[in-house]
Amino acid sequence: MKTSRLDYRDKVAVITGAGSGIGRALAHALADRGCHLALADIHAANLAATAANLRASGVRCSTHVLDVASREQVAALPR
């Protein structure tokens, strides 16, 4: 049985931990599928590096420095 892949083109994904590791890998994988990204991480420098790399390949992304352990910061993210 053939499995179909979801269509991520022109969708937006919010990815926490996007500055490194699995979060960064997920950001690149979704970007490769045409997804736009809202990237979040507690480490501003790592987050900026991930975003710069993705933007260089033509992906639209916003960056948000935040600590996911803070309810207030997470609640403010959609704004």
PQR file with spaces between the fields and no chain letter, atoms N, CA, C, O and H, PARSE charges and radii, in Angstrom:
ATOM       1  N    MET     1       0.834   -1.168    0.000 -0.4000 1.5000
ATOM       2  CA   MET     1       0.000    0.000    0.000 -0.0000 2.0000
ATOM       3  C    MET     1       0.886    1.240    0.000  0.5500 1.7000
ATOM       4  O    MET     1       1.844    1.319    0.769 -0.5500 1.4000
ATOM       5  N    LYS     2       0.576    2.196   -0.847 -0.4000 1.5000
ATOM       6  CA   LYS     2       1.345    3.429   -0.937 -0.0000 2.0000
ATOM       7  C    LYS     2       0.820    4.427    0.092  0.5500 1.7000
ATOM       8  O    LYS     2      -0.386    4.641    0.216 -0.5500 1.4000
ATOM       9  H    LYS     2      -0.202    2.132   -1.472  0.4000 1.0000
ATOM      10  N    THR     3       1.745    5.027    0.821 -0.4000 1.5000
ATOM      11  CA   THR     3       1.382    6.025    1.813 -0.0000 2.0000
ATOM      12  C    THR     3       1.521    7.400    1.192  0.5500 1.7000
ATOM      13  O    THR     3       2.549    7.703    0.586 -0.5500 1.4000
ATOM      14  H    THR     3       2.725    4.853    0.720  0.4000 1.0000
ATOM      15  N    SER     4       0.503    8.240    1.332 -0.4000 1.5000
ATOM      16  CA   SER     4       0.589    9.590    0.788 -0.0000 2.0000
ATOM      17  C    SER     4       1.191   10.519    1.838  0.5500 1.7000
ATOM      18  O    SER     4       0.951   10.366    3.036 -0.5500 1.4000
ATOM      19  H    SER     4      -0.332    7.995    1.825  0.4000 1.0000
ATOM      20  N    ARG     5       1.973   11.478    1.365 -0.4000 1.5000
ATOM      21  CA   ARG     5       2.561   12.469    2.259 -0.0000 2.0000
ATOM      22  C    ARG     5       1.618   13.649    2.377  0.5500 1.7000
ATOM      23  O    ARG     5       0.930   14.008    1.421 -0.5500 1.4000
ATOM      24  H    ARG     5       2.168   11.602    0.392  0.4000 1.0000
ATOM      25  N    LEU     6       1.593   14.232    3.526 -0.4000 1.5000
ATOM      26  CA   LEU     6       0.771   15.419    3.720 -0.0000 2.0000
ATOM      27  C    LEU     6       1.350   16.579    2.922  0.5500 1.7000
ATOM      28  O    LEU     6       2.563   16.669    2.733 -0.5500 1.4000
ATOM      29  H    LEU     6       2.152   13.940    4.302  0.4000 1.0000
ATOM      30  N    ASP     7       0.488   17.454    2.461 -0.4000 1.5000
ATOM      31  CA   ASP     7       0.905   18.613    1.695 -0.0000 2.0000
ATOM      32  C    ASP     7       1.129   19.787    2.648  0.5500 1.7000
ATOM      33  O    ASP     7       0.177   20.305    3.232 -0.5500 1.4000
ATOM      34  H    ASP     7      -0.497   17.381    2.615  0.4000 1.0000
ATOM      35  N    TYR     8       2.373   20.203    2.803 -0.4000 1.5000
ATOM      36  CA   TYR     8       2.721   21.288    3.713 -0.0000 2.0000
ATOM      37  C    TYR     8       2.943   22.610    2.981  0.5500 1.7000
ATOM      38  O    TYR     8       3.233   23.622    3.619 -0.5500 1.4000
ATOM      39  H    TYR     8       3.147   19.782    2.328  0.4000 1.0000
ATOM      40  N    ARG     9       2.813   22.620    1.665 -0.4000 1.5000
ATOM      41  CA   ARG     9       3.049   23.840    0.898 -0.0000 2.0000
ATOM      42  C    ARG     9       2.137   24.965    1.365  0.5500 1.7000
ATOM      43  O    ARG     9       0.920   24.808    1.467 -0.5500 1.4000
ATOM      44  H    ARG     9       2.577   21.798    1.146  0.4000 1.0000
ATOM      45  N    ASP    10       2.763   26.103    1.644 -0.4000 1.5000
ATOM      46  CA   ASP    10       2.072   27.324    2.057 -0.0000 2.0000
ATOM      47  C    ASP    10       1.311   27.204    3.373  0.5500 1.7000
ATOM      48  O    ASP    10       0.460   28.042    3.670 -0.5500 1.4000
ATOM      49  H    ASP    10       3.751   26.230    1.561  0.4000 1.0000
ATOM      50  N    LYS    11       1.600   26.191    4.152 -0.4000 1.5000
ATOM      51  CA   LYS    11       1.075   26.088    5.509 -0.0000 2.0000
ATOM      52  C    LYS    11       2.102   26.739    6.435  0.5500 1.7000
ATOM      53  O    LYS    11       3.219   27.030    6.007 -0.5500 1.4000
ATOM      54  H    LYS    11       2.291   25.510    3.910  0.4000 1.0000
ATOM      55  N    VAL    12       1.743   26.967    7.685 -0.4000 1.5000
ATOM      56  CA   VAL    12       2.667   27.520    8.673 -0.0000 2.0000
ATOM      57  C    VAL    12       2.750   26.569    9.848  0.5500 1.7000
ATOM      58  O    VAL    12       1.731   26.132   10.382 -0.5500 1.4000
ATOM      59  H    VAL    12       0.835   26.731    8.033  0.4000 1.0000
ATOM      60  N    ALA    13       3.974   26.250   10.248 -0.4000 1.5000
ATOM      61  CA   ALA    13       4.195   25.396   11.412 -0.0000 2.0000
ATOM      62  C    ALA    13       4.936   26.195   12.475  0.5500 1.7000
ATOM      63  O    ALA    13       5.829   26.983   12.164 -0.5500 1.4000
ATOM      64  H    ALA    13       4.802   26.605    9.814  0.4000 1.0000
ATOM      65  N    VAL    14       4.558   25.985   13.727 -0.4000 1.5000
ATOM      66  CA   VAL    14       5.272   26.565   14.860 -0.0000 2.0000
ATOM      67  C    VAL    14       6.170   25.470   15.412  0.5500 1.7000
ATOM      68  O    VAL    14       5.699   24.381   15.742 -0.5500 1.4000
ATOM      69  H    VAL    14       3.833   25.345   13.980  0.4000 1.0000
ATOM      70  N    ILE    15       7.466   25.758   15.513 -0.4000 1.5000
ATOM      71  CA   ILE    15       8.424   24.756   15.978 -0.0000 2.0000
ATOM      72  C    ILE    15       9.189   25.326   17.166  0.5500 1.7000
ATOM      73  O    ILE    15       9.880   26.337   17.044 -0.5500 1.4000
ATOM      74  H    ILE    15       7.848   26.643   15.245  0.4000 1.0000
ATOM      75  N    THR    16       9.060   24.673   18.307 -0.4000 1.5000
ATOM      76  CA   THR    16       9.842   25.063   19.478 -0.0000 2.0000
ATOM      77  C    THR    16      11.142   24.263   19.474  0.5500 1.7000
ATOM      78  O    THR    16      11.203   23.160   18.933 -0.5500 1.4000
ATOM      79  H    THR    16       8.499   23.851   18.407  0.4000 1.0000
ATOM      80  N    GLY    17      12.159   24.823   20.075 -0.4000 1.5000
ATOM      81  CA   GLY    17      13.462   24.159   20.068 -0.0000 2.0000
ATOM      82  C    GLY    17      14.108   24.182   18.702  0.5500 1.7000
ATOM      83  O    GLY    17      14.911   23.310   18.372 -0.5500 1.4000
ATOM      84  H    GLY    17      12.110   25.720   20.515  0.4000 1.0000
ATOM      85  N    ALA    18      13.755   25.190   17.896 -0.4000 1.5000
ATOM      86  CA   ALA    18      14.217   25.247   16.499 -0.0000 2.0000
ATOM      87  C    ALA    18      15.682   25.629   16.362  0.5500 1.7000
ATOM      88  O    ALA    18      16.225   25.574   15.259 -0.5500 1.4000
ATOM      89  H    ALA    18      13.103   25.899   18.163  0.4000 1.0000
ATOM      90  N    GLY    19      16.333   26.013   17.448 -0.4000 1.5000
ATOM      91  CA   GLY    19      17.725   26.438   17.374 -0.0000 2.0000
ATOM      92  C    GLY    19      18.722   25.306   17.247  0.5500 1.7000
ATOM      93  O    GLY    19      19.876   25.539   16.889 -0.5500 1.4000
ATOM      94  H    GLY    19      15.892   26.058   18.345  0.4000 1.0000
ATOM      95  N    SER    20      18.295   24.072   17.536 -0.4000 1.5000
ATOM      96  CA   SER    20      19.232   22.954   17.474 -0.0000 2.0000
ATOM      97  C    SER    20      18.482   21.626   17.476  0.5500 1.7000
ATOM      98  O    SER    20      17.266   21.574   17.659 -0.5500 1.4000
ATOM      99  H    SER    20      17.357   23.882   17.827  0.4000 1.0000
ATOM     100  N    GLY    21      19.228   20.578   17.271 -0.4000 1.5000
ATOM     101  CA   GLY    21      18.714   19.215   17.412 -0.0000 2.0000
ATOM     102  C    GLY    21      17.500   18.883   16.571  0.5500 1.7000
ATOM     103  O    GLY    21      17.417   19.234   15.393 -0.5500 1.4000
ATOM     104  H    GLY    21      20.216   20.619   17.123  0.4000 1.0000
ATOM     105  N    ILE    22      16.558   18.198   17.204 -0.4000 1.5000
ATOM     106  CA   ILE    22      15.351   17.736   16.504 -0.0000 2.0000
ATOM     107  C    ILE    22      14.533   18.915   15.987  0.5500 1.7000
ATOM     108  O    ILE    22      13.986   18.843   14.886 -0.5500 1.4000
ATOM     109  H    ILE    22      16.625   17.914   18.160  0.4000 1.0000
ATOM     110  N    GLY    23      14.438   19.992   16.754 -0.4000 1.5000
ATOM     111  CA   GLY    23      13.681   21.165   16.308 -0.0000 2.0000
ATOM     112  C    GLY    23      14.244   21.749   15.032  0.5500 1.7000
ATOM     113  O    GLY    23      13.497   22.090   14.116 -0.5500 1.4000
ATOM     114  H    GLY    23      14.882   20.051   17.648  0.4000 1.0000
ATOM     115  N    ARG    24      15.574   21.867   14.967 -0.4000 1.5000
ATOM     116  CA   ARG    24      16.218   22.396   13.759 -0.0000 2.0000
ATOM     117  C    ARG    24      16.007   21.441   12.585  0.5500 1.7000
ATOM     118  O    ARG    24      15.708   21.877   11.473 -0.5500 1.4000
ATOM     119  H    ARG    24      16.181   21.590   15.712  0.4000 1.0000
ATOM     120  N    ALA    25      16.160   20.152   12.830 -0.4000 1.5000
ATOM     121  CA   ALA    25      15.972   19.163   11.763 -0.0000 2.0000
ATOM     122  C    ALA    25      14.540   19.186   11.246  0.5500 1.7000
ATOM     123  O    ALA    25      14.312   19.087   10.040 -0.5500 1.4000
ATOM     124  H    ALA    25      16.403   19.798   13.733  0.4000 1.0000
ATOM     125  N    LEU    26      13.578   19.316   12.149 -0.4000 1.5000
ATOM     126  CA   LEU    26      12.176   19.389   11.742 -0.0000 2.0000
ATOM     127  C    LEU    26      11.923   20.646   10.917  0.5500 1.7000
ATOM     128  O    LEU    26      11.208   20.599    9.916 -0.5500 1.4000
ATOM     129  H    LEU    26      13.763   19.396   13.128  0.4000 1.0000
ATOM     130  N    ALA    27      12.503   21.762   11.330 -0.4000 1.5000
ATOM     131  CA   ALA    27      12.345   23.008   10.570 -0.0000 2.0000
ATOM     132  C    ALA    27      12.843   22.835    9.135  0.5500 1.7000
ATOM     133  O    ALA    27      12.176   23.258    8.191 -0.5500 1.4000
ATOM     134  H    ALA    27      13.084   21.801   12.143  0.4000 1.0000
ATOM     135  N    HIS    28      13.995   22.223    8.972 -0.4000 1.5000
ATOM     136  CA   HIS    28      14.540   22.006    7.627 -0.0000 2.0000
ATOM     137  C    HIS    28      13.676   21.025    6.829  0.5500 1.7000
ATOM     138  O    HIS    28      13.455   21.223    5.634 -0.5500 1.4000
ATOM     139  H    HIS    28      14.536   21.879    9.739  0.4000 1.0000
ATOM     140  N    ALA    29      13.196   19.983    7.478 -0.4000 1.5000
ATOM     141  CA   ALA    29      12.359   19.000    6.774 -0.0000 2.0000
ATOM     142  C    ALA    29      11.056   19.625    6.292  0.5500 1.7000
ATOM     143  O    ALA    29      10.630   19.374    5.165 -0.5500 1.4000
ATOM     144  H    ALA    29      13.376   19.822    8.449  0.4000 1.0000
ATOM     145  N    LEU    30      10.420   20.433    7.134 -0.4000 1.5000
ATOM     146  CA   LEU    30       9.177   21.087    6.727 -0.0000 2.0000
ATOM     147  C    LEU    30       9.433   22.146    5.662  0.5500 1.7000
ATOM     148  O    LEU    30       8.643   22.295    4.729 -0.5500 1.4000
ATOM     149  H    LEU    30      10.767   20.636    8.050  0.4000 1.0000
ATOM     150  N    ALA    31      10.522   22.872    5.796 -0.4000 1.5000
ATOM     151  CA   ALA    31      10.871   23.875    4.795 -0.0000 2.0000
ATOM     152  C    ALA    31      11.089   23.223    3.434  0.5500 1.7000
ATOM     153  O    ALA    31      10.690   23.771    2.406 -0.5500 1.4000
ATOM     154  H    ALA    31      11.163   22.751    6.554  0.4000 1.0000
ATOM     155  N    ASP    32      11.718   22.061    3.429 -0.4000 1.5000
ATOM     156  CA   ASP    32      11.936   21.323    2.179 -0.0000 2.0000
ATOM     157  C    ASP    32      10.622   20.937    1.510  0.5500 1.7000
ATOM     158  O    ASP    32      10.584   20.675    0.308 -0.5500 1.4000
ATOM     159  H    ASP    32      12.042   21.616    4.264  0.4000 1.0000
ATOM     160  N    ARG    33       9.554   20.902    2.287 -0.4000 1.5000
ATOM     161  CA   ARG    33       8.231   20.547    1.762 -0.0000 2.0000
ATOM     162  C    ARG    33       7.369   21.782    1.490  0.5500 1.7000
ATOM     163  O    ARG    33       6.173   21.665    1.219 -0.5500 1.4000
ATOM     164  H    ARG    33       9.585   21.115    3.264  0.4000 1.0000
ATOM     165  N    GLY    34       7.992   22.979    1.565 -0.4000 1.5000
ATOM     166  CA   GLY    34       7.287   24.210    1.223 -0.0000 2.0000
ATOM     167  C    GLY    34       6.529   24.855    2.357  0.5500 1.7000
ATOM     168  O    GLY    34       5.699   25.732    2.117 -0.5500 1.4000
ATOM     169  H    GLY    34       8.963   23.074    1.785  0.4000 1.0000
ATOM     170  N    CYS    35       6.787   24.451    3.579 -0.4000 1.5000
ATOM     171  CA   CYS    35       6.095   24.990    4.744 -0.0000 2.0000
ATOM     172  C    CYS    35       6.785   26.269    5.208  0.5500 1.7000
ATOM     173  O    CYS    35       8.013   26.349    5.210 -0.5500 1.4000
ATOM     174  H    CYS    35       7.461   23.738    3.773  0.4000 1.0000
ATOM     175  N    HIS    36       5.998   27.267    5.600 -0.4000 1.5000
ATOM     176  CA   HIS    36       6.522   28.464    6.223 -0.0000 2.0000
ATOM     177  C    HIS    36       6.588   28.204    7.722  0.5500 1.7000
ATOM     178  O    HIS    36       5.859   27.358    8.239 -0.5500 1.4000
ATOM     179  H    HIS    36       5.000   27.202    5.599  0.4000 1.0000
ATOM     180  N    LEU    37       7.466   28.934    8.425 -0.4000 1.5000
ATOM     181  CA   LEU    37       7.765   28.555    9.799 -0.0000 2.0000
ATOM     182  C    LEU    37       7.745   29.715   10.773  0.5500 1.7000
ATOM     183  O    LEU    37       8.164   30.827   10.452 -0.5500 1.4000
ATOM     184  H    LEU    37       8.058   29.621    8.004  0.4000 1.0000
ATOM     185  N    ALA    38       7.251   29.437   11.971 -0.4000 1.5000
ATOM     186  CA   ALA    38       7.396   30.309   13.131 -0.0000 2.0000
ATOM     187  C    ALA    38       8.320   29.544   14.066  0.5500 1.7000
ATOM     188  O    ALA    38       7.921   28.550   14.672 -0.5500 1.4000
ATOM     189  H    ALA    38       6.911   28.533   12.232  0.4000 1.0000
ATOM     190  N    LEU    39       9.554   30.015   14.179 -0.4000 1.5000
ATOM     191  CA   LEU    39      10.583   29.299   14.924 -0.0000 2.0000
ATOM     192  C    LEU    39      10.744   29.891   16.312  0.5500 1.7000
ATOM     193  O    LEU    39      10.797   31.112   16.466 -0.5500 1.4000
ATOM     194  H    LEU    39       9.878   30.823   13.687  0.4000 1.0000
ATOM     195  N    ALA    40      10.824   29.033   17.324 -0.4000 1.5000
ATOM     196  CA   ALA    40      10.997   29.485   18.699 -0.0000 2.0000
ATOM     197  C    ALA    40      12.124   28.709   19.365  0.5500 1.7000
ATOM     198  O    ALA    40      12.312   27.518   19.117 -0.5500 1.4000
ATOM     199  H    ALA    40      10.781   28.042   17.198  0.4000 1.0000
ATOM     200  N    ASP    41      12.870   29.411   20.217 -0.4000 1.5000
ATOM     201  CA   ASP    41      13.929   28.769   20.987 -0.0000 2.0000
ATOM     202  C    ASP    41      14.331   29.718   22.106  0.5500 1.7000
ATOM     203  O    ASP    41      14.115   30.926   22.017 -0.5500 1.4000
ATOM     204  H    ASP    41      12.717   30.378   20.418  0.4000 1.0000
ATOM     205  N    ILE    42      14.907   29.172   23.140 -0.4000 1.5000
ATOM     206  CA   ILE    42      15.385   29.987   24.259 -0.0000 2.0000
ATOM     207  C    ILE    42      16.730   30.629   23.953  0.5500 1.7000
ATOM     208  O    ILE    42      17.089   31.631   24.570 -0.5500 1.4000
ATOM     209  H    ILE    42      15.083   28.190   23.212  0.4000 1.0000
ATOM     210  N    HIS    43      17.476   30.066   23.012 -0.4000 1.5000
ATOM     211  CA   HIS    43      18.812   30.554   22.656 -0.0000 2.0000
ATOM     212  C    HIS    43      18.745   31.386   21.375  0.5500 1.7000
ATOM     213  O    HIS    43      18.612   30.848   20.276 -0.5500 1.4000
ATOM     214  H    HIS    43      17.184   29.252   22.511  0.4000 1.0000
ATOM     215  N    ALA    44      18.837   32.699   21.535 -0.4000 1.5000
ATOM     216  CA   ALA    44      18.671   33.624   20.407 -0.0000 2.0000
ATOM     217  C    ALA    44      19.678   33.386   19.289  0.5500 1.7000
ATOM     218  O    ALA    44      19.310   33.427   18.115 -0.5500 1.4000
ATOM     219  H    ALA    44      18.945   33.137   22.428  0.4000 1.0000
ATOM     220  N    ALA    45      20.927   33.142   19.628 -0.4000 1.5000
ATOM     221  CA   ALA    45      21.963   32.976   18.593 -0.0000 2.0000
ATOM     222  C    ALA    45      21.709   31.728   17.757  0.5500 1.7000
ATOM     223  O    ALA    45      21.828   31.771   16.533 -0.5500 1.4000
ATOM     224  H    ALA    45      21.225   33.110   20.582  0.4000 1.0000
ATOM     225  N    ASN    46      21.364   30.634   18.394 -0.4000 1.5000
ATOM     226  CA   ASN    46      21.071   29.393   17.656 -0.0000 2.0000
ATOM     227  C    ASN    46      19.831   29.569   16.780  0.5500 1.7000
ATOM     228  O    ASN    46      19.788   29.109   15.639 -0.5500 1.4000
ATOM     229  H    ASN    46      21.267   30.599   19.388  0.4000 1.0000
ATOM     230  N    LEU    47      18.842   30.233   17.329 -0.4000 1.5000
ATOM     231  CA   LEU    47      17.609   30.486   16.587 -0.0000 2.0000
ATOM     232  C    LEU    47      17.890   31.331   15.354  0.5500 1.7000
ATOM     233  O    LEU    47      17.385   31.042   14.269 -0.5500 1.4000
ATOM     234  H    LEU    47      18.877   30.607   18.256  0.4000 1.0000
ATOM     235  N    ALA    48      18.692   32.373   15.520 -0.4000 1.5000
ATOM     236  CA   ALA    48      19.038   33.238   14.388 -0.0000 2.0000
ATOM     237  C    ALA    48      19.792   32.474   13.312  0.5500 1.7000
ATOM     238  O    ALA    48      19.579   32.701   12.121 -0.5500 1.4000
ATOM     239  H    ALA    48      19.102   32.607   16.401  0.4000 1.0000
ATOM     240  N    ALA    49      20.676   31.567   13.728 -0.4000 1.5000
ATOM     241  CA   ALA    49      21.433   30.780   12.751 -0.0000 2.0000
ATOM     242  C    ALA    49      20.521   29.857   11.952  0.5500 1.7000
ATOM     243  O    ALA    49      20.672   29.727   10.737 -0.5500 1.4000
ATOM     244  H    ALA    49      20.849   31.383   14.695  0.4000 1.0000
ATOM     245  N    THR    50      19.582   29.220   12.628 -0.4000 1.5000
ATOM     246  CA   THR    50      18.627   28.352   11.935 -0.0000 2.0000
ATOM     247  C    THR    50      17.806   29.164   10.939  0.5500 1.7000
ATOM     248  O    THR    50      17.640   28.762    9.787 -0.5500 1.4000
ATOM     249  H    THR    50      19.459   29.325   13.615  0.4000 1.0000
ATOM     250  N    ALA    51      17.294   30.306   11.386 -0.4000 1.5000
ATOM     251  CA   ALA    51      16.451   31.148   10.529 -0.0000 2.0000
ATOM     252  C    ALA    51      17.228   31.661    9.320  0.5500 1.7000
ATOM     253  O    ALA    51      16.697   31.680    8.209 -0.5500 1.4000
ATOM     254  H    ALA    51      17.428   30.633   12.322  0.4000 1.0000
ATOM     255  N    ALA    52      18.469   32.075    9.522 -0.4000 1.5000
ATOM     256  CA   ALA    52      19.278   32.589    8.414 -0.0000 2.0000
ATOM     257  C    ALA    52      19.491   31.518    7.360  0.5500 1.7000
ATOM     258  O    ALA    52      19.409   31.789    6.162 -0.5500 1.4000
ATOM     259  H    ALA    52      18.900   32.060   10.424  0.4000 1.0000
ATOM     260  N    ASN    53      19.763   30.314    7.805 -0.4000 1.5000
ATOM     261  CA   ASN    53      19.968   29.206    6.879 -0.0000 2.0000
ATOM     262  C    ASN    53      18.697   28.926    6.078  0.5500 1.7000
ATOM     263  O    ASN    53      18.760   28.709    4.868 -0.5500 1.4000
ATOM     264  H    ASN    53      19.830   30.094    8.778  0.4000 1.0000
ATOM     265  N    LEU    54      17.561   28.931    6.742 -0.4000 1.5000
ATOM     266  CA   LEU    54      16.291   28.661    6.061 -0.0000 2.0000
ATOM     267  C    LEU    54      15.915   29.792    5.114  0.5500 1.7000
ATOM     268  O    LEU    54      15.455   29.545    4.000 -0.5500 1.4000
ATOM     269  H    LEU    54      17.510   29.107    7.725  0.4000 1.0000
ATOM     270  N    ARG    55      16.106   31.015    5.548 -0.4000 1.5000
ATOM     271  CA   ARG    55      15.774   32.162    4.689 -0.0000 2.0000
ATOM     272  C    ARG    55      16.635   32.188    3.433  0.5500 1.7000
ATOM     273  O    ARG    55      16.177   32.601    2.368 -0.5500 1.4000
ATOM     274  H    ARG    55      16.480   31.216    6.453  0.4000 1.0000
ATOM     275  N    ALA    56      17.872   31.749    3.559 -0.4000 1.5000
ATOM     276  CA   ALA    56      18.770   31.702    2.401 -0.0000 2.0000
ATOM     277  C    ALA    56      18.241   30.753    1.340  0.5500 1.7000
ATOM     278  O    ALA    56      18.557   30.899    0.160 -0.5500 1.4000
ATOM     279  H    ALA    56      18.244   31.413    4.425  0.4000 1.0000
ATOM     280  N    SER    57      17.439   29.783    1.753 -0.4000 1.5000
ATOM     281  CA   SER    57      16.863   28.845    0.792 -0.0000 2.0000
ATOM     282  C    SER    57      15.471   29.284    0.337  0.5500 1.7000
ATOM     283  O    SER    57      14.790   28.545   -0.373 -0.5500 1.4000
ATOM     284  H    SER    57      17.183   29.664    2.712  0.4000 1.0000
ATOM     285  N    GLY    58      15.043   30.495    0.746 -0.4000 1.5000
ATOM     286  CA   GLY    58      13.785   31.050    0.258 -0.0000 2.0000
ATOM     287  C    GLY    58      12.568   30.796    1.123  0.5500 1.7000
ATOM     288  O    GLY    58      11.445   31.071    0.701 -0.5500 1.4000
ATOM     289  H    GLY    58      15.597   31.096    1.323  0.4000 1.0000
ATOM     290  N    VAL    59      12.767   30.280    2.317 -0.4000 1.5000
ATOM     291  CA   VAL    59      11.640   29.979    3.202 -0.0000 2.0000
ATOM     292  C    VAL    59      11.297   31.214    4.040  0.5500 1.7000
ATOM     293  O    VAL    59      12.189   31.902    4.537 -0.5500 1.4000
ATOM     294  H    VAL    59      13.679   30.056    2.659  0.4000 1.0000
ATOM     295  N    ARG    60      10.019   31.482    4.189 -0.4000 1.5000
ATOM     296  CA   ARG    60       9.580   32.555    5.074 -0.0000 2.0000
ATOM     297  C    ARG    60       9.531   32.009    6.494  0.5500 1.7000
ATOM     298  O    ARG    60       8.939   30.959    6.747 -0.5500 1.4000
ATOM     299  H    ARG    60       9.295   30.923    3.785  0.4000 1.0000
ATOM     300  N    CYS    61      10.160   32.731    7.415 -0.4000 1.5000
ATOM     301  CA   CYS    61      10.072   32.301    8.812 -0.0000 2.0000
ATOM     302  C    CYS    61      10.200   33.497    9.733  0.5500 1.7000
ATOM     303  O    CYS    61      10.886   34.475    9.436 -0.5500 1.4000
ATOM     304  H    CYS    61      10.641   33.583    7.209  0.4000 1.0000
ATOM     305  N    SER    62       9.520   33.388   10.854 -0.4000 1.5000
ATOM     306  CA   SER    62       9.647   34.383   11.907 -0.0000 2.0000
ATOM     307  C    SER    62      10.368   33.721   13.070  0.5500 1.7000
ATOM     308  O    SER    62      10.344   32.498   13.210 -0.5500 1.4000
ATOM     309  H    SER    62       8.963   32.594   11.096  0.4000 1.0000
ATOM     310  N    THR    63      11.008   34.528   13.901 -0.4000 1.5000
ATOM     311  CA   THR    63      11.730   33.986   15.043 -0.0000 2.0000
ATOM     312  C    THR    63      11.168   34.562   16.332  0.5500 1.7000
ATOM     313  O    THR    63      10.759   35.722   16.389 -0.5500 1.4000
ATOM     314  H    THR    63      11.028   35.521   13.787  0.4000 1.0000
ATOM     315  N    HIS    64      11.156   33.732   17.360 -0.4000 1.5000
ATOM     316  CA   HIS    64      10.580   34.104   18.648 -0.0000 2.0000
ATOM     317  C    HIS    64      11.434   33.500   19.754  0.5500 1.7000
ATOM     318  O    HIS    64      11.454   32.285   19.950 -0.5500 1.4000
ATOM     319  H    HIS    64      11.488   32.790   17.313  0.4000 1.0000
ATOM     320  N    VAL    65      12.145   34.374   20.479 -0.4000 1.5000
ATOM     321  CA   VAL    65      12.951   33.893   21.596 -0.0000 2.0000
ATOM     322  C    VAL    65      12.008   33.728   22.783  0.5500 1.7000
ATOM     323  O    VAL    65      11.407   34.690   23.262 -0.5500 1.4000
ATOM     324  H    VAL    65      12.130   35.361   20.320  0.4000 1.0000
ATOM     325  N    LEU    66      11.896   32.491   23.242 -0.4000 1.5000
ATOM     326  CA   LEU    66      11.022   32.221   24.378 -0.0000 2.0000
ATOM     327  C    LEU    66      11.413   30.938   25.084  0.5500 1.7000
ATOM     328  O    LEU    66      12.066   30.061   24.519 -0.5500 1.4000
ATOM     329  H    LEU    66      12.384   31.710   22.853  0.4000 1.0000
ATOM     330  N    ASP    67      10.995   30.856   26.329 -0.4000 1.5000
ATOM     331  CA   ASP    67      11.208   29.677   27.157 -0.0000 2.0000
ATOM     332  C    ASP    67       9.871   28.955   27.260  0.5500 1.7000
ATOM     333  O    ASP    67       8.925   29.497   27.833 -0.5500 1.4000
ATOM     334  H    ASP    67      10.465   31.569   26.788  0.4000 1.0000
ATOM     335  N    VAL    68       9.774   27.761   26.726 -0.4000 1.5000
ATOM     336  CA   VAL    68       8.496   27.034   26.736 -0.0000 2.0000
ATOM     337  C    VAL    68       8.065   26.647   28.146  0.5500 1.7000
ATOM     338  O    VAL    68       6.927   26.221   28.344 -0.5500 1.4000
ATOM     339  H    VAL    68      10.542   27.321   26.261  0.4000 1.0000
ATOM     340  N    ALA    69       8.943   26.784   29.118 -0.4000 1.5000
ATOM     341  CA   ALA    69       8.561   26.530   30.509 -0.0000 2.0000
ATOM     342  C    ALA    69       7.784   27.705   31.098  0.5500 1.7000
ATOM     343  O    ALA    69       7.220   27.595   32.186 -0.5500 1.4000
ATOM     344  H    ALA    69       9.867   27.130   28.957  0.4000 1.0000
ATOM     345  N    SER    70       7.754   28.815   30.388 -0.4000 1.5000
ATOM     346  CA   SER    70       7.032   30.004   30.849 -0.0000 2.0000
ATOM     347  C    SER    70       5.667   30.073   30.166  0.5500 1.7000
ATOM     348  O    SER    70       5.571   30.297   28.960 -0.5500 1.4000
ATOM     349  H    SER    70       8.212   28.904   29.504  0.4000 1.0000
ATOM     350  N    ARG    71       4.633   29.880   30.947 -0.4000 1.5000
ATOM     351  CA   ARG    71       3.268   29.952   30.389 -0.0000 2.0000
ATOM     352  C    ARG    71       2.995   31.311   29.749  0.5500 1.7000
ATOM     353  O    ARG    71       2.344   31.396   28.708 -0.5500 1.4000
ATOM     354  H    ARG    71       4.711   29.698   31.927  0.4000 1.0000
ATOM     355  N    GLU    72       3.492   32.361   30.376 -0.4000 1.5000
ATOM     356  CA   GLU    72       3.254   33.709   29.865 -0.0000 2.0000
ATOM     357  C    GLU    72       3.895   33.899   28.492  0.5500 1.7000
ATOM     358  O    GLU    72       3.279   34.463   27.588 -0.5500 1.4000
ATOM     359  H    GLU    72       4.021   32.291   31.222  0.4000 1.0000
ATOM     360  N    GLN    73       5.124   33.430   28.338 -0.4000 1.5000
ATOM     361  CA   GLN    73       5.808   33.578   27.048 -0.0000 2.0000
ATOM     362  C    GLN    73       5.133   32.751   25.962  0.5500 1.7000
ATOM     363  O    GLN    73       4.990   33.209   24.828 -0.5500 1.4000
ATOM     364  H    GLN    73       5.625   32.972   29.073  0.4000 1.0000
ATOM     365  N    VAL    74       4.725   31.556   26.300 -0.4000 1.5000
ATOM     366  CA   VAL    74       4.044   30.704   25.315 -0.0000 2.0000
ATOM     367  C    VAL    74       2.693   31.301   24.941  0.5500 1.7000
ATOM     368  O    VAL    74       2.312   31.288   23.770 -0.5500 1.4000
ATOM     369  H    VAL    74       4.841   31.184   27.222  0.4000 1.0000
ATOM     370  N    ALA    75       1.968   31.822   25.923 -0.4000 1.5000
ATOM     371  CA   ALA    75       0.670   32.433   25.648 -0.0000 2.0000
ATOM     372  C    ALA    75       0.810   33.667   24.762  0.5500 1.7000
ATOM     373  O    ALA    75      -0.092   33.974   23.983 -0.5500 1.4000
ATOM     374  H    ALA    75       2.278   31.833   26.874  0.4000 1.0000
ATOM     375  N    ALA    76       1.926   34.374   24.873 -0.4000 1.5000
ATOM     376  CA   ALA    76       2.140   35.580   24.072 -0.0000 2.0000
ATOM     377  C    ALA    76       2.575   35.276   22.646  0.5500 1.7000
ATOM     378  O    ALA    76       2.518   36.160   21.791 -0.5500 1.4000
ATOM     379  H    ALA    76       2.659   34.125   25.506  0.4000 1.0000
ATOM     380  N    LEU    77       2.999   34.077   22.373 -0.4000 1.5000
ATOM     381  CA   LEU    77       3.532   33.732   21.036 -0.0000 2.0000
ATOM     382  C    LEU    77       2.559   34.033   19.898  0.5500 1.7000
ATOM     383  O    LEU    77       2.990   34.612   18.901 -0.5500 1.4000
ATOM     384  H    LEU    77       3.045   33.359   23.068  0.4000 1.0000
ATOM     385  N    PRO    78       1.293   33.684   19.979 -0.5600 1.5000
ATOM     386  CA   PRO    78       0.397   33.968   18.838  0.2800 2.0000
ATOM     387  C    PRO    78       0.280   35.450   18.512  0.5500 1.7000
ATOM     388  O    PRO    78       0.014   35.814   17.367 -0.5500 1.4000
ATOM     389  N    ARG    79       0.472   36.288   19.490 -0.4000 1.5000
ATOM     390  CA   ARG    79       0.385   37.741   19.250 -0.0000 2.0000
ATOM     391  C    ARG    79       1.589   38.188   18.461  0.5500 1.7000
ATOM     392  O    ARG    79       1.717   39.372   18.149 -0.5500 1.4000
ATOM     393  H    ARG    79       0.688   35.992   20.421  0.4000 1.0000
